C-alpha cells in the first residue's frame, strides 16, 4: 500500500448514515486533523481499495487508513475520534472499554440496517 500524505476514511457514498458521519466529522475536525473522507465508489476510493489486502477488500465496513494501518468496523469508528477537537477525544479511551466482540456486534447490526433507517 502506498503511503498517503493524509489519513483516509473510506465510506459508502450511497449510505445516508455514512454521509451524515462524514458531515459530522468534518464540522468537528481539530485544526491538526489530517483526514480525508472519500466515498468507496469514487475513483480515488476505488484506487485506494485496490491497494488493500484481499481479505480487507471483501469487508462491508467503513475503513480507516491511519499511518498505513488499516482499521475497520468499530475500531475505525472509534479512531475517528482522534481527528476531532479535544472534547471529543476524551471519549476515545472510554470507547475501548467495551469489548471488541460487543462493539463489532453493535456495528454490524447498525450497518446491516443503515440503508433502511438512514436514507440519503
Phi, psi and omega in degrees: 000132180286142179287131180266157174284346184216162174279155185231134172249115180264121181238163175284114183289347181257011184251124179298320179296316180295318178298319178293323176299315178300317178295316179303312182295311185296328178288342185242010179303143170283166181297332182267004182300130181239052186239134175245130179262125185229136174288139182295336182264001173283162180304314180297318179296317179298318179296318180294315181297324181297337180271352182281157175300151186303319182293334179277329178300330184278350185282130176267086186202161166294141182234129177247127174250108184240115180052046178065015173250134184262129177238147178212175186055220186294331180297323177293316181298316181293319180294340176298335178300333183291345180266355186265173178299161192305324184290337173280326180297336179300329181289338186308305182295329181289329179293331180283347179295325179291127181301145183307313180300323179289315178302314182290328175297312178299317179303312183294323178296313179296316181298319181296327185255004188298320183286334179286320185266332184240087180278151178293000000 
